[in-house]
Amino acid sequence: MLLRRLTVGAAVAALSALALPAQAHPVSTPPGRITVDVVGVNGSGCPQGTASVAAASDNTSFTITYSDYLAQAGAGSGGTEFRKNCQLALQIHVPQGFTYAIARADYRGFAHLQRGAYGQERANYYFQGMGQTARTAHQFNGPYSDNWQASDQTEYQDLVYAPCGEERNLNVNSELRVYSGSSNPQALSFMSMDSTDGSVSTVYHFAWKECPAA
């Protein structure tokens, strides 16, 4: 009788497993190499030819480097100079049988903000044809004159993965804003999405999963 009960229980468990959809399994990194291509550029913060993308050799991340991404206010700056934005459409080619999500994004730059002025960095990213993630914002208050850094971390249960077996563009949106606030309107405040020596990039970190077998 005990043997029969165990056999029936095993059969029920097997049938239940068959009824569930196949799930992707987390992995550290996939084999082979990934590539990232820029297929669309739009925005005042990244004029054509001023943004470049490179994938890390260990498949853990990719970087975006900007060379003309600066927002400023005061000292006779134009009325639209206080806000700069960039929208990039990226085509990320991954090894067959794997998919990815963006687990963390590290934004870096340089800011010179007068006392009473403040700057903001805002960003979000999403896959083509899927809902946008919430736009996060980080604020820096003057007086401030140094490199700045801000990170957006996504909890494991909230990660959004690209659909397995499909190539969908990853849309990356970012924005810088600078406000004079209570500072002297004749004094310049600015915030850039790069460093003073151009060696700092924005880094997007991957989370990987192995897709279920077809």
Number of C-alpha atoms within 10 A of each C-alpha: 6 6 8 9 10 11 12 11 12 12 12 12 12 11 11 10 11 10 9 8 8 12 11 17 12 14 13 12 16 20 12 11 13 19 16 17 15 16 11 13 19 14 16 19 25 22 15 12 10 13 18 14 17 16 19 15 12 13 20 16 19 22 20 17 22 26 18 17 23 26 27 28 28 23 13 11 16 10 10 11 18 21 20 23 20 20 20 21 21 20 17 17 15 18 13 13 15 22 26 24 22 21 20 18 22 15 23 21 24 22 29 24 27 24 17 14 26 26 28 17 24 17 21 18 20 22 21 15 9 12 10 12 12 10 12 12 16 14 13 19 18 18 15 18 14 13 17 18 15 16 15 17 12 13 9 10 6 9 15 18 18 21 15 17 12 8 15 19 21 23 18 17 18 21 23 27 22 29 23 25 17 11 19 15 17 12 15 18 30 26 31 27 30 25 20 13 7 13 10 19 21 20 21 21 19 20 21 22 22 20 19 13 8 6
